[in-house]
């Protein structure tokens, strides 16, 4: 955890020095640094939230969804719709080898989920 914080501080300092040399404007440099810090705080919060989740569920359906990227470009994504043991539903990116009826598990302290054999 501390090594991650050290890397973020090193990157932040590199951004500040680079922006200061490029723009020679302290206000712009501090603005960019502030945005970087906000993104860092959000990422840390989101990562902590994901790691604190724990659930087990069963795949109810696997569906393709087409999303329009721009005027002529469409992208198709495959999602697994999962019914959790507490009755709630969750939509995850489909992983190779997943089929309807498979059980998926997310353990506390981990960021990934896996199929239960």
Backbone bond lengths (Angstrom), bond angles and torsions (degrees), N, CA, C in turn:
res aa  C-N    CA-C-N  psi(-1)  N-CA   C-N-CA  omega(-1)  CA-C   N-CA-C  phi
1 X - - - 1.451 - - 1.523 110.90 -
2 X 1.327 116.46 -43.05 1.466 119.29 -179.96 1.516 111.51 -68.46
3 X 1.336 116.46 -36.12 1.466 118.57 179.76 1.527 110.56 -64.95
4 X 1.348 117.48 -35.25 1.463 120.35 175.47 1.521 110.52 -63.62
5 X 1.323 116.97 -43.51 1.466 120.90 179.67 1.519 110.53 -63.62
6 X 1.322 116.84 -38.72 1.472 119.93 178.40 1.521 109.97 -63.74
7 X 1.344 116.89 -43.20 1.464 119.81 178.37 1.526 111.37 -62.25
8 X 1.328 117.67 -41.75 1.465 120.59 178.49 1.530 110.97 -61.97
9 X 1.325 117.28 -41.32 1.464 120.68 178.83 1.529 110.10 -65.33
10 X 1.330 117.49 -42.28 1.465 120.75 178.25 1.530 110.46 -61.95
11 X 1.334 116.48 -44.66 1.472 120.30 178.48 1.519 110.28 -63.66
12 X 1.340 117.36 -43.04 1.463 121.05 178.67 1.524 110.74 -59.65
13 X 1.319 117.17 -45.09 1.466 120.34 178.46 1.523 111.49 -63.39
14 X 1.327 117.28 -39.45 1.469 120.36 177.44 1.523 111.03 -63.53
15 X 1.332 116.15 -40.32 1.470 119.90 178.00 1.521 110.40 -64.83
16 X 1.328 116.83 -45.07 1.467 120.68 -179.64 1.524 110.26 -61.28
17 X 1.325 117.62 -47.52 1.471 120.50 -178.84 1.526 110.34 -64.89
18 X 1.338 116.38 -44.59 1.463 120.00 179.03 1.517 112.41 -61.15
19 X 1.315 117.18 -45.54 1.475 120.51 179.36 1.523 111.25 -65.66
20 X 1.318 116.32 -39.34 1.464 119.72 -179.83 1.528 110.46 -65.33
21 X 1.319 117.36 -41.20 1.461 120.34 177.52 1.527 111.87 -68.86
22 X 1.332 116.86 -36.01 1.461 121.15 -177.35 1.525 112.30 -76.02
23 X 1.329 117.09 -46.81 1.466 120.16 -174.27 1.519 113.86 -97.30
24 X 1.325 116.45 -24.76 1.465 122.39 -174.13 1.523 112.15 54.96
25 X 1.333 115.42 28.38 1.458 121.93 179.81 1.527 108.35 -127.52
26 X 1.314 116.72 115.70 1.460 121.72 -175.88 1.526 111.89 -67.73
27 X 1.327 117.86 -33.57 1.468 120.99 -178.75 1.522 110.53 -65.48
28 X 1.315 117.42 -45.04 1.467 121.39 177.88 1.517 110.51 -63.71
29 X 1.312 115.97 -42.92 1.460 121.16 179.92 1.527 110.71 -61.01
30 X 1.313 117.70 -46.13 1.462 121.03 179.78 1.530 111.32 -67.36
31 X 1.326 117.12 -33.76 1.459 120.98 176.31 1.518 111.79 -63.24
32 X 1.321 116.52 -45.84 1.460 120.85 178.17 1.535 110.20 -64.66
33 X 1.319 117.17 -41.13 1.464 121.03 178.32 1.529 110.42 -62.62
34 X 1.323 117.48 -39.94 1.459 121.96 178.75 1.525 110.80 -62.96
35 X 1.330 116.82 -44.08 1.467 120.85 178.12 1.526 110.12 -62.12
36 X 1.334 117.37 -42.10 1.458 121.55 177.56 1.522 110.82 -59.57
37 X 1.314 117.61 -44.44 1.465 121.59 -179.67 1.531 110.47 -64.92
38 X 1.333 117.98 -40.03 1.467 120.48 177.82 1.530 110.97 -62.29
39 X 1.331 116.67 -43.19 1.465 120.34 178.36 1.527 110.25 -63.68
40 X 1.319 116.85 -40.43 1.462 121.70 179.31 1.531 110.40 -62.33
41 X 1.322 117.78 -44.62 1.465 121.74 -179.70 1.531 110.11 -64.18
42 X 1.338 117.02 -44.31 1.462 120.57 178.84 1.529 110.90 -61.70
43 X 1.339 117.48 -44.50 1.463 121.43 -179.69 1.526 110.97 -62.76
44 X 1.323 117.21 -40.44 1.465 120.69 179.05 1.530 110.65 -65.53
45 X 1.327 117.19 -42.12 1.464 121.79 178.65 1.530 110.48 -63.81
46 X 1.328 117.28 -46.46 1.460 121.86 -178.39 1.529 110.47 -63.67
47 X 1.331 117.33 -43.18 1.457 121.74 179.68 1.535 110.70 -62.65
48 X 1.327 116.85 -41.76 1.467 120.64 178.47 1.528 110.54 -64.68
49 X 1.335 116.47 -40.84 1.455 120.96 179.51 1.528 110.32 -63.24
50 X 1.322 117.64 -44.33 1.456 121.94 179.82 1.528 110.42 -64.27
51 X 1.320 117.36 -42.43 1.464 120.36 -178.30 1.522 112.10 -67.25
52 X 1.322 119.17 -26.37 1.457 122.00 -178.89 1.528 113.23 -82.25
53 X 1.344 117.43 -8.92 1.461 120.07 179.04 1.522 110.55 -75.91
54 X 1.333 114.94 145.67 1.459 121.26 173.16 1.515 107.49 -146.91
55 X 1.332 117.04 124.70 1.452 120.56 -179.08 1.521 111.63 -158.61
56 X 1.323 114.96 162.68 1.465 123.74 173.43 1.516 105.88 -135.77
57 X 1.324 116.67 138.08 1.452 120.18 -179.63 1.516 112.08 -151.87
58 X 1.328 114.82 171.01 1.458 122.48 -179.52 1.524 109.11 -118.62
59 X 1.332 115.89 136.19 1.467 120.30 178.91 1.519 108.66 -70.48
60 X 1.347 116.37 121.44 1.464 121.60 178.59 1.516 111.45 -92.86
61 X 1.338 116.67 -36.23 1.460 120.08 -179.93 1.522 109.65 -157.45
62 X 1.325 114.42 157.73 1.463 121.81 175.17 1.522 106.19 -125.63
63 X 1.342 115.74 120.71 1.465 120.49 -174.01 1.521 111.18 -130.09
64 X 1.321 115.02 147.97 1.461 121.82 172.80 1.522 108.70 -93.84
65 X 1.321 116.11 139.61 1.462 121.83 175.37 1.513 108.33 -127.36
66 X 1.321 117.00 129.37 1.455 122.28 179.22 1.518 108.70 -100.54
67 X 1.319 115.19 127.93 1.463 121.65 -178.73 1.513 108.48 -119.75
68 X 1.336 116.09 133.72 1.464 120.84 179.20 1.520 109.13 -81.25
69 X 1.328 116.37 117.63 1.465 122.14 179.27 1.523 111.07 -78.98
70 X 1.313 116.45 -47.38 1.463 122.68 174.63 1.522 107.47 -150.87
71 X 1.311 117.53 -162.75 1.459 121.77 -171.88 1.527 113.66 -53.42
72 X 1.327 118.11 -47.59 1.463 121.60 -174.80 1.525 113.82 -115.45
73 X 1.311 118.41 6.72 1.452 121.28 -173.41 1.532 109.98 -116.62
74 X 1.327 115.78 120.83 1.455 121.94 177.78 1.520 108.79 -118.00
75 X 1.325 117.00 141.91 1.460 122.35 179.01 1.522 108.28 -122.95
76 X 1.334 117.13 134.17 1.460 121.74 179.53 1.531 109.18 -106.42
77 X 1.321 115.62 129.61 1.455 123.10 178.05 1.525 108.84 -118.50
78 X 1.328 116.72 146.35 1.462 121.53 178.26 1.524 108.28 -109.96
79 X 1.328 115.41 127.57 1.460 121.77 -178.21 1.522 110.32 -120.70
80 X 1.324 115.80 145.26 1.456 122.65 172.16 1.525 107.27 -101.64
81 X 1.320 116.29 124.39 1.461 121.56 177.57 1.520 107.52 -94.91
82 X 1.322 115.29 120.76 1.464 121.65 -171.02 1.524 110.50 -116.77
83 X 1.331 115.38 136.03 1.470 122.21 173.96 1.522 105.96 -99.46
84 X 1.342 115.57 116.76 1.460 120.83 -178.75 1.531 110.40 -77.14
85 X 1.333 115.47 162.84 1.467 120.36 -179.26 1.527 112.36 -64.18
86 X 1.343 117.26 -22.63 1.464 120.20 178.40 1.532 112.45 -89.00
87 X 1.346 117.30 5.22 1.460 121.93 176.46 1.519 114.65 95.95
88 X 1.321 117.99 -14.33 1.461 120.95 179.55 1.516 110.62 -75.56
89 X 1.347 115.76 164.79 1.464 121.31 178.29 1.519 109.39 -112.28
90 X 1.336 115.12 152.27 1.458 121.74 179.30 1.518 107.43 -142.55
91 X 1.340 116.77 141.74 1.461 122.42 178.54 1.523 108.03 -114.55
92 X 1.341 116.74 119.33 1.458 122.18 -178.25 1.523 109.95 -121.65
93 X 1.321 115.93 154.96 1.453 119.93 172.17 1.521 108.54 -61.71
94 X 1.321 116.40 131.67 1.456 121.53 -179.35 1.524 110.08 -67.77
95 X 1.324 116.17 135.52 1.452 122.57 178.13 1.532 109.00 -106.53
96 X 1.329 118.15 148.92 1.466 120.36 178.65 1.536 110.77 -57.66
97 X 1.316 115.78 136.52 1.457 120.89 178.31 1.516 114.32 93.38
98 X 1.322 118.22 -10.34 1.458 120.67 178.52 1.527 109.32 -77.74
99 X 1.341 115.17 139.77 1.452 121.45 176.98 1.521 109.17 -135.84
100 X 1.325 115.44 161.31 1.462 120.24 177.01 1.531 108.20 -59.10
101 X 1.319 116.41 133.45 1.454 122.41 -179.60 1.524 113.55 99.09
102 X 1.337 118.36 -15.61 1.463 121.03 178.01 1.523 110.04 -67.08
103 X 1.334 115.44 149.22 1.468 120.52 176.57 1.520 108.95 -99.30
104 X 1.327 115.69 133.49 1.461 123.11 -178.69 1.522 107.61 -117.04
105 X 1.337 115.58 140.94 1.462 121.02 -177.06 1.524 110.40 -130.07
106 X 1.327 116.27 140.52 1.464 123.78 173.01 1.520 105.92 -124.25
107 X 1.349 116.78 116.16 1.462 121.27 -178.90 1.521 110.66 -91.56
108 X 1.316 115.68 147.91 1.460 121.84 178.27 1.531 109.41 -65.18
109 X 1.322 116.54 137.45 1.450 121.77 179.80 1.519 113.67 92.91
110 X 1.336 117.15 -7.95 1.458 121.30 178.31 1.524 109.11 -114.59
111 X 1.325 116.02 155.78 1.457 119.35 179.16 1.529 111.81 -98.80
112 X 1.323 117.72 -15.18 1.464 121.39 -177.13 1.522 110.88 -103.13
113 X 1.327 115.25 158.27 1.454 121.31 174.29 1.521 107.87 -117.74
114 X 1.341 116.15 158.47 1.455 119.28 -175.15 1.523 111.36 -144.04
115 X 1.313 113.65 159.26 1.466 121.15 176.43 1.520 108.40 -77.75
116 X 1.335 116.72 134.88 1.454 122.28 177.42 1.528 107.31 -89.86
117 X 1.309 116.40 126.07 1.480 121.02 -179.36 1.505 110.59 -79.06
